[in-house]
């Protein structure tokens, strides 16, 4: 993937960057996808304006409240995913979403509802899985460490969270489809 994290959320600049990276990819026949890391609503506006969108980026969290803090919900993610698929620009199938999970974002935003970070991270992976992403990146250290210094909070090391999140995400997805599945027990990490 060739990605640009822009210094602006100006939609015209986002379109310009998408066109630039799209031209480079096509001119040199690079077997990759390009992405401008902007909010999905900006990407949706760019698609509506005819921009060449290969991948859609968005930060996601493991609770509805935290995702609202990011300015998203599942309906918005579905809308932009469908819009990107309609362009037919996928170079490696229809996996057109790139998500980042800000480990600790639900806790930092007070939107964790008493869940520990590992569970919130696993639930963020479950949100991502619903959209068949090309890439899910856990951003350990971006938000998470600020919560480690709070004596009343808990955190899990990034390596444990990353490896366990995939398994937990599967359970959360399965739980939503199978209401009789037992509820997983919550693990609380007391040290970082």
Secondary structure, 3 states (H helix, E strand, C coil): CEEECCCCCCHHHHHHHHHHHHHHHHHCCCCCCEEECCCHHHHHHHHHCCCCCCCEEEEECCCHHHHHHCCCCHHHHHHHHHHHHHHCCCCCCCCCEEEEECCCHHHHCCCCCCCCHHHHHHHHHHHHHCCCCCEEEECCCCCHHHHHCCCCCCCCCHHHHHHHHHHHHHHHHHHHHCCCCCCCCCCCCCCC
